[in-house]
Amino acid sequence: MNQIQSISDAALYIQALRKRRDEGHDVLADADAVLIRMNELPCETVEDALALLDVAQHISANAFIEAGGDIEDPHGGSARASELALIVMNIGRAMETINTTMVAHSIKTDRPAN
């Protein structure tokens, strides 16, 4: 994991792990190692900040589903699922605001669109 030198690198690795997971591979140990490495790295750029938000949103969404959350009724169900739904939505709002602000100010990044 030391080859990961930035949060953006880590986020790209996490995306690759998601694809492997979707193909049926067990990636939990690798994902944990990447998340630990990601936490050790400085957040220095807008790309890094967006990558952190993206990863946080995916983790929160997975926790929402594990807590019994219902996508059709995100505020129904347990209090925990409802809290997680709000977290996921607020992270999405923050990402949208950052992206809109970047476009308005013509700020460019190398980060691929999700």
C-alpha positions in Angstrom: 0.0 0.0 0.0 3.0 2.3 0.2 2.8 2.7 -3.6 -0.3 4.8 -2.9 1.1 8.3 -2.6 -2.1 10.5 -2.6 -5.7 10.3 -1.6 -6.7 10.5 -5.2 -4.5 7.4 -6.0 -6.2 5.6 -3.1 -9.6 6.5 -4.4 -8.8 5.1 -7.8 -7.6 1.9 -6.1 -10.9 1.7 -4.2 -12.8 2.0 -7.4 -10.9 -0.9 -8.9 -11.6 -2.9 -5.7 -15.3 -2.1 -6.1 -15.2 -3.6 -9.6 -13.5 -6.7 -8.2 -16.0 -7.0 -5.4 -18.9 -6.8 -7.9 -17.2 -9.7 -9.8 -17.5 -11.8 -6.7 -13.9 -11.3 -5.3 -13.3 -10.9 -1.5 -11.6 -7.5 -1.3 -12.3 -6.6 2.3 -8.7 -6.9 3.6 -7.4 -4.9 0.6 -10.1 -2.2 1.1 -9.3 -1.9 4.8 -5.6 -1.5 4.0 -6.3 1.2 1.4 -8.6 3.1 3.8 -6.0 3.0 6.5 -3.4 4.3 4.0 -5.8 7.0 2.8 -6.2 8.2 6.4 -2.4 8.6 6.7 -2.1 10.8 3.6 -2.6 14.6 3.6 -5.7 16.1 2.0 -4.0 18.8 -0.2 -6.1 19.3 -3.2 -9.7 19.6 -4.3 -9.3 16.2 -6.0 -8.3 14.7 -2.6 -11.3 16.3 -0.9 -13.7 15.0 -3.5 -12.1 11.6 -3.3 -12.5 11.5 0.5 -16.2 12.6 0.1 -16.8 9.9 -2.5 -15.3 7.1 -0.4 -17.2 8.4 2.7 -20.4 8.4 0.7 -19.9 4.8 -0.5 -19.1 3.6 3.0 -22.2 5.3 4.4 -24.4 3.9 1.6 -23.2 0.4 2.4 -23.7 0.9 6.1 -27.2 2.3 5.3 -28.1 -0.9 3.4 -26.5 -3.1 6.1 -28.6 -1.2 8.7 -31.8 -2.3 6.9 -32.3 1.0 5.0 -34.8 1.1 2.2 -33.8 3.1 -0.9 -37.4 3.7 -1.7 -38.1 5.1 1.8 -34.7 6.3 3.1 -36.2 8.0 6.2 -38.2 4.9 7.1 -36.8 2.0 9.1 -34.5 2.2 12.0 -33.1 5.4 13.4 -29.6 4.3 12.4 -30.6 3.8 8.8 -32.3 7.2 8.7 -29.2 8.9 10.1 -27.1 7.1 7.5 -29.5 8.2 4.7 -29.0 11.8 5.8 -25.2 11.4 5.8 -25.2 10.0 2.3 -27.5 12.7 1.0 -25.5 15.5 2.7 -22.2 14.2 1.3 -23.8 14.1 -2.1 -24.9 17.7 -1.6 -21.4 18.7 -0.6 -19.9 17.0 -3.7 -22.4 18.7 -6.0 -21.6 22.1 -4.5 -17.9 21.6 -4.9 -18.3 20.4 -8.4 -20.6 23.4 -9.3 -18.2 25.8 -7.7 -15.3 24.3 -9.6 -17.2 24.6 -12.9 -18.2 28.2 -12.1 -14.6 29.1 -11.5 -13.2 27.0 -14.3 -11.2 24.9 -11.9 -9.9 21.7 -13.6 -9.0 18.4 -12.0 -7.7 15.1 -13.3 -10.3 13.2 -11.3 -12.5 11.0 -13.5 -16.3 11.5 -13.3 -18.1 8.8 -11.3 
